[in-house]
Amino acid sequence: MKTSETSAHEADSPYAMLRLGLTLLVMTVGSSGMYVVSVMLPAVQAEFGIARADASLPYTLLMLGFGVGGVLMGRLADRFGVMWPLLIGALGLGVGYVACGMADGIVSFIVAQAVLVGLLGSAAAFAPLVADTSLWFVKRRGIAVAVCASGNYVAGAIWPPIAQHFIETVGWRQTYIGMGLFCGLAMAALALFFRARPPALAAVPAGHAGHAKPRRDMTRPFGFSMGTAQGLLCVAGVACCVAMAMPQVHIVAYCGDLGYGPAQGAQMLSLMLGFGVVSRLVSGAICDRIGGLRTLLLGGVLQGMALLLFLPFDGLVSLYVISALFGLFQGGIVPSYAIIVREHFPPEEAGARVGTVLMFTLFGMALGGWMSGKVFDLTGSYHAAFLNGIGWNLLNVSIAAMLLFRVRHLRLRTAAA
């Protein structure tokens, strides 16, 4: 017999909806680290007197820490619940921001970004929350995951202009210290609402056959071995996010080089990520209709088109328009990987495999942020960096198209048998 508390905490319940709203808030606060560092890039470069590639390293190593930390925090959440990783994340983010503001050189700044802000801070507010949300919903799981993942882009829409404002008024160091106090306390307070464990973790009787697809359909995803299929998704994740990182990490510096100023670049980044929120929600609905692979392929093609537009157009109005289009086109790409894993791999392995693929997408963001800065240092222009991003995007589209072709071929072969 169910207690009233058990009934209230069922999947798709009002409590699940409330929890989703709180998840959105936590991710908005916790994901600030991966966007604020881009706004700080020109000021940090000037303060420490370093090259553009070196100034991009804090972002790169932050994203590496973010990716590895997501896997570690995910395992911690599986064992003890998501509240404890969130409390650790609140401490890491708060202390990390303060340490960044007090850094006496680029090395200490990088360590604070990679270990405190990335590995122990923001990592707790992404992969564990995506996994937790998927366990609280059965109907419209795609939309719920999209809403959750949108918090990452809401952070990108909100924090860059706020950070830029305070950089101009009080300086980048004081901005970091202030953000450390606010984000650390806010994230810790919100974490206390996540005590309840997901109903999906209740024990399933042996032999239960509640999955729509038979097990034999998932033993060889896309007709490959499990390892090969996982590897292809990881390569695709790296490729799409190397391309994605080019505008997201360098749009502020790019606008400064063009003479428009970093404030205009921060506004473009905010616009880009604001439209990314719309993209994630729309892509969640599309994913429920056409599946994860088609959504990934569609997003990859559209992202490539937006990157191409950066080459011939560098006027102020044009950059605002292209930034909006880029955000609108690419926002649904990363969440589609979670749906692909749920569709083509054994359900009992979904958590680990989703975490792994998301880690590689973050590695792609890290590599793309550094690589674009390095290409700029070698060529003195972002033109070649955009071309580099387009090349990586083509790799992602090719893998998505190949996997979709194999799925169709296998279905036709099965139907003909």
C-alpha positions in Angstrom: 0.0 0.0 0.0 1.4 3.4 -1.0 1.9 6.1 1.5 0.8 9.7 0.6 4.5 10.7 0.4 5.3 7.8 -2.0 2.3 8.7 -4.2 3.4 12.4 -4.2 6.9 11.4 -5.4 5.8 9.2 -8.3 7.1 9.8 -11.9 5.2 12.6 -13.8 3.7 13.8 -10.5 3.3 17.5 -9.5 6.3 16.9 -7.3 8.3 15.8 -10.4 7.3 19.0 -12.2 8.3 21.1 -9.2 11.6 19.3 -9.1 12.1 20.0 -12.8 11.6 23.7 -12.1 14.2 23.6 -9.3 16.5 21.7 -11.5 16.3 24.5 -14.1 17.3 27.0 -11.4 20.2 24.9 -10.1 21.6 24.4 -13.6 21.3 28.1 -14.4 23.4 28.9 -11.3 25.8 26.0 -11.5 26.5 26.3 -15.3 27.6 29.9 -15.0 31.3 28.9 -14.9 31.5 27.7 -18.4 30.3 31.1 -19.8 31.7 33.7 -17.5 35.3 32.6 -18.3 34.7 33.5 -21.9 33.7 37.1 -21.0 36.7 37.3 -18.7 39.1 36.3 -21.5 40.1 39.7 -22.8 40.6 41.1 -19.2 42.5 38.1 -18.0 44.8 38.2 -21.1 45.5 41.9 -20.6 46.1 41.4 -16.8 48.6 38.6 -17.2 50.1 39.6 -20.5 49.7 36.3 -22.3 48.8 35.1 -25.8 45.2 34.3 -26.9 45.8 30.6 -26.9 47.2 30.7 -23.3 44.2 32.9 -22.3 41.9 30.2 -23.7 43.5 27.5 -21.6 41.4 28.2 -18.5 38.3 27.5 -20.5 39.8 24.4 -22.0 40.9 22.9 -18.7 37.6 23.9 -17.1 35.7 22.0 -19.7 38.0 18.9 -19.2 37.4 19.1 -15.5 33.7 19.6 -16.2 33.5 16.4 -18.3 35.5 14.2 -15.9 33.6 15.6 -12.9 30.3 14.8 -14.6 31.1 11.1 -14.6 32.3 11.2 -11.0 29.4 13.2 -9.7 27.0 11.0 -11.6 28.3 7.9 -9.9 28.1 9.7 -6.5 24.5 10.6 -7.3 23.7 7.0 -8.3 24.8 5.9 -4.9 23.8 8.6 -2.5 21.2 10.7 -4.4 21.8 14.0 -6.3 21.6 16.3 -3.2 25.2 15.4 -2.1 26.9 16.1 -5.4 25.0 19.4 -5.6 26.2 20.4 -2.1 29.8 19.6 -3.1 29.3 21.5 -6.3 28.1 24.6 -4.4 31.2 24.5 -2.3 33.5 24.0 -5.3 31.9 26.7 -7.3 31.8 29.3 -4.5 35.4 28.7 -3.4 36.6 28.4 -7.0 35.2 31.8 -8.1 36.8 33.5 -5.1 40.1 31.7 -5.8 39.9 33.0 -9.4 39.4 36.5 -8.2 42.4 36.3 -5.9 44.7 34.5 -8.4 48.2 36.0 -8.7 49.0 34.4 -12.1 47.7 32.4 -15.0 48.7 29.1 -13.4 46.7 29.6 -10.2 43.8 30.9 -12.2 43.8 27.8 -14.4 44.0 25.5 -11.4 41.0 27.2 -9.8 39.0 27.0 -13.0 39.9 23.4 -13.8 39.6 21.8 -10.3 37.3 23.9 -8.3 34.9 25.5 -10.9 35.0 22.7 -13.4 35.7 19.3 -11.7 34.0 20.0 -8.3 31.7 22.8 -9.1 29.8 23.1 -12.4 30.1 19.4 -13.1 27.6 18.7 -10.4 25.0 20.8 -12.1 24.9 19.1 -15.5 25.2 15.3 -16.1 23.8 14.3 -12.7 20.8 16.5 -13.1 20.1 15.3 -16.7 20.2 11.7 -15.5 18.1 12.5 -12.4 15.4 14.2 -14.6 15.2 11.2 -16.9 14.3 9.1 -13.9 11.4 11.3 -12.8 9.5 11.3 -16.1 8.1 8.6 -18.3 5.7 10.6 -20.5 7.3 13.4 -22.4 10.8 12.4 -21.2 12.3 14.1 -24.1 10.7 17.5 -23.3 11.6 17.1 -19.6 15.3 16.4 -20.4 15.2 19.4 -22.9 13.8 21.7 -20.2 16.5 20.5 -17.8 19.3 20.9 -20.3 18.0 24.4 -21.2 19.2 25.6 -17.8 22.7 25.3 -19.3 21.8 27.8 -22.0 19.7 30.0 -19.6 23.0 30.5 -17.7 24.7 31.4 -21.0 21.9 34.0 -21.7 21.9 35.5 -18.2 25.5 35.5 -16.9 27.6 37.1 -19.7 26.0 40.5 -19.7 25.9 40.5 -15.9 29.6 39.6 -15.7 30.5 42.2 -18.4 28.6 44.9 -16.5 30.5 44.3 -13.3 33.8 43.9 -15.1 33.4 47.4 -16.4 32.2 48.9 -13.1 34.2 47.1 -10.4 36.8 44.9 -12.3 37.0 41.2 -13.1 38.5 40.1 -9.8 35.7 41.7 -7.7 33.2 40.2 -10.1 34.5 36.7 -9.6 34.5 37.1 -5.8 30.9 38.4 -5.8 29.8 35.6 -8.0 31.4 33.1 -5.7 29.5 34.3 -2.7 26.1 34.4 -4.6 26.4 31.2 -6.6 27.8 29.1 -3.7 25.1 30.1 -1.3 22.2 29.9 -3.9 23.2 26.5 -5.1 23.6 25.1 -1.6 20.2 26.3 -0.6 18.5 24.8 -3.7 20.4 21.5 -3.2 18.4 20.9 0.0 15.2 20.4 -2.0 16.6 17.3 -3.7 16.5 14.8 -0.9 13.9 12.5 -2.4 15.2 9.6 -4.6 13.7 8.9 -8.0 10.9 6.4 -8.2 12.6 4.8 -11.2 15.3 3.4 -8.9 12.7 1.1 -7.2 13.7 -2.5 -7.6 12.3 -4.2 -10.8 11.2 -7.8 -10.4 13.4 -10.3 -12.2 12.2 -11.2 -15.7 10.2 -8.0 -15.9 9.6 -7.2 -19.6 8.5 -3.6 -19.4 10.7 -2.3 -22.3 9.0 -1.6 -25.6 12.0 -2.9 -27.6 13.2 -6.5 -27.3 16.7 -7.0 -25.9 18.0 -8.5 -29.2 17.5 -5.1 -30.9 20.0 -3.5 -28.5 22.8 -6.0 -28.4 24.5 -4.6 -31.5 23.6 -0.9 -31.8 23.5 0.2 -35.4 24.8 -3.2 -36.3 28.2 -2.6 -34.5 29.6 -4.0 -31.4 28.8 -2.1 -28.2 32.3 -0.6 -28.0 32.4 0.5 -31.6 28.9 2.1 -31.4 29.8 3.9 -28.2 33.1 5.1 -29.8 31.4 6.5 -32.8 29.0 8.5 -30.7 31.9 9.8 -28.6 33.8 10.9 -31.8 30.7 12.6 -33.1 30.3 14.4 -29.7 33.8 15.7 -29.9 33.4 16.8 -33.5 30.1 18.7 -33.1 31.3 20.5 -30.0 34.7 21.5 -31.4 32.6 23.4 -34.0 30.2 24.6 -31.4 32.9 26.1 -29.2 34.3 28.4 -31.9 31.6 31.1 -31.7 30.7 30.5 -28.0 34.2 30.9 -26.7 35.6 33.5 -29.0 32.7 35.7 -30.0 33.6 38.3 -27.3 37.2 38.4 -28.4 36.2 38.4 -32.1 34.1 41.5 -31.6 36.9 43.2 -29.8 39.3 42.5 -32.7 36.7 43.9 -35.2 36.5 47.1 -33.1 33.0 46.6 -31.8 34.1 46.1 -28.2 33.7 43.2 -25.7 30.3 44.5 -24.5 28.8 43.9 -27.9 30.4 40.4 -28.0 28.9 39.6 -24.6 25.4 40.6 -25.8 25.9 38.4 -28.9 26.9 35.5 -26.7 23.8 36.1 -24.5 21.6 36.2 -27.6 23.2 33.1 -29.0 22.6 31.1 -25.9 19.1 32.6 -25.3 18.0 31.2 -28.7 19.8 28.0 -27.7 17.1 27.6 -25.0 14.4 27.8 -27.6 16.3 25.4 -29.8 16.6 22.8 -26.9 12.9 23.0 -26.2 11.9 22.7 -29.8 14.4 19.9 -30.4 13.0 18.0 -27.5 9.6 18.0 -29.1 11.1 17.1 -32.5 13.1 14.3 -30.9 10.0 12.7 -29.5 8.6 12.6 -33.1 11.6 11.7 -35.3 14.1 10.1 -32.9 17.5 11.1 -31.6 19.6 10.3 -34.7 17.5 12.4 -37.1 17.5 15.2 -34.6 21.3 15.0 -34.3 21.7 15.0 -38.1 19.3 18.0 -38.5 21.1 20.0 -35.8 24.5 19.2 -37.3 23.5 20.3 -40.8 22.0 23.6 -39.5 25.0 24.3 -37.3 27.3 24.0 -40.3 25.2 26.4 -42.2 25.4 29.0 -39.4 29.2 28.6 -39.2 29.4 29.2 -42.9 27.6 32.5 -42.5 30.3 33.8 -40.2 32.8 33.8 -43.1 31.4 36.4 -45.5 29.6 38.6 -42.9 31.3 40.5 -40.1 29.1 43.6 -39.8 27.7 44.4 -36.4 24.0 43.7 -37.4 25.0 40.6 -39.4 26.9 39.2 -36.4 23.8 39.7 -34.1 21.6 37.9 -36.7 24.1 35.0 -37.2 24.6 34.6 -33.5 20.9 34.2 -33.0 20.7 31.7 -35.9 23.7 29.8 -34.5 22.0 29.5 -31.1 18.7 28.5 -32.7 20.3 25.8 -34.8 22.7 24.1 -32.4 20.9 24.0 -29.1 19.3 20.6 -29.5 22.5 18.7 -30.6 23.9 17.7 -27.2 20.6 16.5 -25.6 19.9 14.3 -28.7 22.9 12.1 -27.7 21.1 11.1 -24.4 18.0 10.1 -26.5 20.1 8.1 -29.0 21.7 6.1 -26.1 18.2 5.4 -24.6 16.9 4.3 -28.0 19.8 2.0 -29.2 21.6 0.7 -26.0 20.4 -1.5 -23.2 18.4 0.6 -20.7 20.3 -0.7 -17.7 23.5 0.8 -19.2 22.0 4.1 -20.2 23.3 6.1 -17.2 27.0 5.2 -17.7 26.8 5.5 -21.5 25.0 8.9 -21.5 27.6 10.2 -19.0 30.4 9.0 -21.2 29.1 10.6 -24.4 28.3 13.9 -22.6 31.9 13.9 -21.2 33.2 13.6 -24.8 31.0 16.5 -25.9 32.6 18.6 -23.1 36.0 17.5 -24.2 35.0 18.7 -27.7 34.1 22.1 -26.2 37.4 22.2 -24.4 39.4 21.3 -27.5 37.5 23.7 -29.7 38.0 26.6 -27.3 41.8 26.1 -27.2 42.2 25.1 -30.9 40.4 28.2 -32.1 42.7 30.4 -30.0 45.8 28.6 -31.3 44.6 28.9 -34.9 44.1 32.6 -34.3 47.7 33.0 -32.9 49.1 31.2 -35.9 47.2 33.1 -38.5 46.3 36.4 -36.8 42.6 36.0 -37.9 39.5 34.0 -36.9 38.8 33.2 -40.6 40.8 30.0 -40.4 39.3 29.2 -37.0 35.8 29.2 -38.5 37.0 27.0 -41.4 38.5 24.6 -38.8 35.1 24.4 -37.0 33.3 23.7 -40.3 35.6 20.8 -40.9 34.9 19.2 -37.5 31.2 19.8 -38.1 31.4 17.8 -41.3 32.8 14.9 -39.4 29.9 15.0 -37.0 27.3 15.1 -39.8 29.0 12.3 -41.6 28.9 10.0 -38.6 25.2 10.8 -37.9 24.3 10.2 -41.5 26.2 6.9 -41.6 24.5 5.7 -38.4 21.1 6.6 -39.7 21.8 4.8 -43.0 22.8 1.7 -41.1 19.6 1.8 -38.9 17.5 2.0 -42.0 19.4 -0.8 -43.7 19.0 -3.1 -40.7 15.3 -2.4 -40.5 14.8 -3.2 -44.2 16.8 -6.3 -43.9 14.8 -7.4 -40.8 11.5 -6.7 -42.6 12.6 -8.7 -45.7 13.7 -11.7 -43.6 
